[in-house]
Each structure stands twice: as structure tokens, then as C-alpha cells.
Amino acid sequence: FGGVEAVRFRRMVKPGDELVLDVTMERLSTKGGWGVAQSTVNGAATCKARLFFALAPLASRRP
């Protein structure tokens, strides 16, 4: 994970709430990218943020 910016918390999420995360990718390359994410509970916005991430090669698996 690379980072977050422009985070806005709209309402509190409580234990037992079903949190739905919707992410729209804005840029994707072989090294990483970013997107805008919004979370909701029962259709009501709880948080919105811009997410940054880096991609790394899959580590080799040992038997």
C-alpha cells in the first residue's frame, strides 16, 4: 500500500455494520496506481479517499 489523501469521514461505522467499499481506478501501470474509494453503510456515505498503491512481484512459494 502506498498512501491516502483527501480523506473525508462522513459518519461513524459501528460493529455489525456491513461496510461496502467501491473503488474506481484512475491510473494503473506496471509499477502501481491510484483510485478513488468510497465506503457506505446501508447506502449512506461513511468515508471517501484517494488511495495510492505499488505493485510488487509475487514472492516465490516454498514447498
C-alpha positions in Angstrom: 0.0 0.0 0.0 1.3 3.4 -0.9 -0.8 6.0 0.9 -4.0 8.0 1.1 -5.0 11.6 0.6 -8.1 13.8 0.6 -9.7 11.6 3.3 -13.2 12.6 4.4 -15.0 10.8 7.2 -18.8 11.2 6.9 -20.3 9.0 9.7 -19.2 6.5 12.3 -19.3 2.8 11.4 -20.3 0.5 14.3 -19.6 -3.2 14.9 -22.1 -5.2 13.0 -22.5 -2.7 10.2 -22.0 -4.0 6.7 -19.3 -1.8 5.1 -19.3 -1.6 1.3 -16.2 -0.3 -0.4 -16.4 0.9 -4.0 -13.1 1.8 -5.8 -12.8 3.5 -9.2 -9.3 3.1 -10.6 -8.0 6.4 -12.1 -4.5 5.2 -13.1 -2.9 1.8 -13.3 0.6 1.0 -14.6 3.1 -1.9 -14.2 4.5 -0.2 -11.1 1.3 0.9 -9.3 -1.5 3.3 -9.5 -4.3 5.2 -7.7 -8.0 5.3 -7.4 -10.9 7.0 -5.6 -12.6 4.9 -2.9 -16.0 5.5 -1.2 -17.4 3.4 1.7 -21.1 3.2 2.5 -23.3 1.6 5.2 -26.9 1.0 4.1 -26.3 3.3 1.2 -25.1 6.2 3.4 -21.6 7.5 2.7 -19.2 6.9 5.6 -15.8 7.8 4.0 -14.2 8.9 0.8 -10.5 8.9 0.0 -7.9 8.7 -2.8 -5.7 5.6 -2.5 -2.2 5.0 -3.8 -0.6 1.6 -4.2 2.6 0.0 -5.5 2.7 -3.4 -7.3 5.5 -5.9 -6.5 6.3 -9.3 -8.0 4.8 -12.3 -6.3 7.2 -13.9 -3.9 8.3 -17.4 -4.9 6.5 -20.1 -2.9 8.4 -22.7 -1.0 7.2 -26.3 -0.9 
